[in-house]
Amino acid sequence: MGSQPPHDLHELSRRFAHIVRYVVECRCGRTAEFCVSDLSAFWKAKKWSPDFGSIHTHFRCTECGRKAFRAFCLDEKAPDVRPPSRPATPVPQRTSLYRPMGIDPEAWARAQTDQERKRLIRQARG
């Protein structure tokens, strides 16, 4: 007893989003590839029918302006080209990059935190 093929876009997203990309093709030869999970989320937001037979009718070609005539799935994951939502590592915020007068420039450059810079300022003041 094998598994049944998905019957619509949402089921395809739930079961195979990690290995499938969705391709829409125009008669002029232009194609567009979509991540299945992103496409499914967009379809849910628009409340469009997720049936495979009607998906291609919602696309227009950016080159010629005609409606897409074919849509199909490929068994490869689409590359994720979206920028990351937040930086991987927090960026330390420096209050002042400029060295106050009377402080050794090399010591100021080595100081990594505001506390080290404040210590250098206190030492310079005496």
C-alpha positions as CSV (number, residue, x, y, z in Angstrom):
1,M,0.0,0.0,0.0
2,G,1.8,3.1,-1.2
3,S,1.1,6.7,-0.4
4,Q,-1.4,8.7,-2.5
5,P,-0.1,11.6,-4.6
6,P,-1.0,15.0,-3.2
7,H,-4.4,16.3,-4.6
8,D,-3.7,20.1,-4.2
9,L,-1.1,22.7,-3.6
10,H,-1.5,22.8,0.2
11,E,-1.1,19.1,0.6
12,L,2.0,19.2,-1.7
13,S,3.4,21.9,0.6
14,R,2.7,19.8,3.8
15,R,4.2,16.6,2.4
16,F,6.9,17.5,0.0
17,A,8.0,21.1,0.5
18,H,11.5,20.0,1.3
19,I,12.1,18.4,-2.1
20,V,9.8,20.0,-4.6
21,R,9.8,23.3,-6.5
22,Y,6.9,24.6,-8.6
23,V,7.5,25.9,-12.1
24,V,5.2,28.1,-14.1
25,E,5.8,28.4,-17.9
26,C,4.6,30.9,-20.5
27,R,4.2,30.3,-24.2
28,C,7.0,32.7,-24.9
29,G,9.4,30.3,-23.2
30,R,9.9,32.3,-20.0
31,T,9.7,30.2,-16.7
32,A,9.4,31.1,-13.1
33,E,10.3,28.8,-10.2
34,F,8.7,29.0,-6.7
35,C,9.2,27.4,-3.4
36,V,6.1,25.3,-2.7
37,S,5.7,26.4,0.9
38,D,5.8,30.1,-0.1
39,L,3.4,29.6,-2.9
40,S,1.0,27.6,-0.7
41,A,1.1,30.4,2.0
42,F,0.3,33.0,-0.7
43,W,-2.6,30.9,-2.0
44,K,-4.0,30.6,1.5
45,A,-3.8,34.4,2.0
46,K,-5.6,35.1,-1.2
47,K,-8.1,32.3,-0.6
48,W,-7.7,30.9,-4.1
49,S,-8.5,27.4,-5.1
50,P,-5.4,25.2,-4.5
51,D,-6.4,22.6,-7.2
52,F,-3.5,21.8,-9.6
53,G,-5.7,22.4,-12.6
54,S,-6.3,26.1,-11.9
55,I,-3.0,27.3,-10.4
56,H,-1.5,28.4,-13.7
57,T,-4.4,30.7,-14.4
58,H,-3.3,33.1,-11.6
59,F,0.1,33.9,-13.3
60,R,0.9,36.4,-16.0
61,C,4.2,36.6,-17.8
62,T,6.3,39.6,-17.0
63,E,7.8,39.6,-20.5
64,C,4.8,39.3,-22.8
65,G,1.9,39.8,-20.4
66,R,0.0,36.6,-21.4
67,K,-1.4,34.2,-18.8
68,A,0.8,31.2,-18.1
69,F,-0.2,28.1,-20.0
70,R,1.5,25.3,-17.9
71,A,2.6,24.7,-14.3
72,F,4.4,21.6,-13.0
73,C,6.5,20.3,-10.1
74,L,10.2,19.5,-10.2
75,D,11.7,17.1,-7.6
76,E,14.5,19.4,-6.6
77,K,14.4,22.1,-3.9
78,A,14.5,25.6,-5.2
79,P,17.4,27.6,-3.9
80,D,16.4,30.0,-1.1
81,V,17.3,33.5,-2.4
82,R,15.5,35.4,0.3
83,P,17.7,37.5,2.6
84,P,18.0,36.3,6.2
85,S,15.4,37.8,8.5
86,R,17.9,38.9,11.1
87,P,21.7,38.8,11.3
88,A,23.3,35.6,12.4
89,T,25.4,37.2,15.1
90,P,24.5,40.4,17.0
91,V,26.6,43.4,16.0
92,P,28.1,45.2,18.9
93,Q,27.2,48.8,19.0
94,R,29.9,51.3,19.6
95,T,29.0,54.5,21.2
96,S,32.1,56.3,19.9
97,L,34.7,55.3,17.4
98,Y,36.7,58.4,17.8
99,R,39.5,58.4,20.3
100,P,39.6,61.2,22.8
101,M,42.7,63.4,23.0
102,G,45.5,62.0,25.2
103,I,44.6,58.3,24.8
104,D,47.0,55.9,23.1
105,P,45.5,55.1,19.6
106,E,46.6,51.5,19.8
107,A,45.1,50.9,23.2
108,W,41.8,52.6,22.0
109,A,41.8,50.3,18.9
110,R,42.3,47.2,21.1
111,A,39.4,48.2,23.4
112,Q,36.4,46.0,22.4
113,T,33.7,47.2,24.8
114,D,32.5,50.4,26.2
115,Q,33.7,49.5,29.6
116,E,37.3,49.2,28.3
117,R,37.0,52.5,26.6
118,K,35.7,54.2,29.8
119,R,38.6,52.7,31.7
120,L,41.1,54.2,29.2
121,I,39.3,57.6,29.6
122,R,39.5,57.4,33.4
123,Q,43.2,56.5,33.3
124,A,43.9,59.5,31.0
125,R,42.1,61.9,33.3
126,G,44.2,60.7,36.2
